[in-house]
Amino acid sequence: MTSVRKMTTICITPELSAAIEGRRKQWGLKSKGEVIDRLLDWMTKEPVEGKD
C-alpha cells in the first residue's frame, strides 16, 4: 500500500537536528523525515490500557 506524503518545512536547533541525524543512523533510515515520521507516529498512538 502506498501512502500519500505531504512535504512540510520545520525550523529546529542544530542540536535537535544532530539528535535526529543520530537516530537516523542508529535506526538505519534514509532520511531525517523518516525519523520524524516514526516519532510522530509513536506520539499519536492511543495509549494501551493498563500502561502508564
ChimeraX attribute file (.defattr): number of C-alpha atoms within 10 A of each C-alpha:
attribute: neighborCount
match mode: 1-to-1
recipient: residues
	/A:1	3
	/A:2	4
	/A:3	5
	/A:4	5
	/A:5	6
	/A:6	5
	/A:7	5
	/A:8	6
	/A:9	5
	/A:10	4
	/A:11	7
	/A:12	8
	/A:13	8
	/A:14	9
	/A:15	9
	/A:16	11
	/A:17	13
	/A:18	12
	/A:19	12
	/A:20	19
	/A:21	17
	/A:22	14
	/A:23	15
	/A:24	18
	/A:25	13
	/A:26	9
	/A:27	11
	/A:28	10
	/A:29	13
	/A:30	10
	/A:31	12
	/A:32	18
	/A:33	15
	/A:34	14
	/A:35	20
	/A:36	14
	/A:37	11
	/A:38	11
	/A:39	12
	/A:40	11
	/A:41	10
	/A:42	11
	/A:43	10
	/A:44	8
	/A:45	8
	/A:46	7
	/A:47	10
	/A:48	7
	/A:49	6
	/A:50	5
	/A:51	5
	/A:52	5
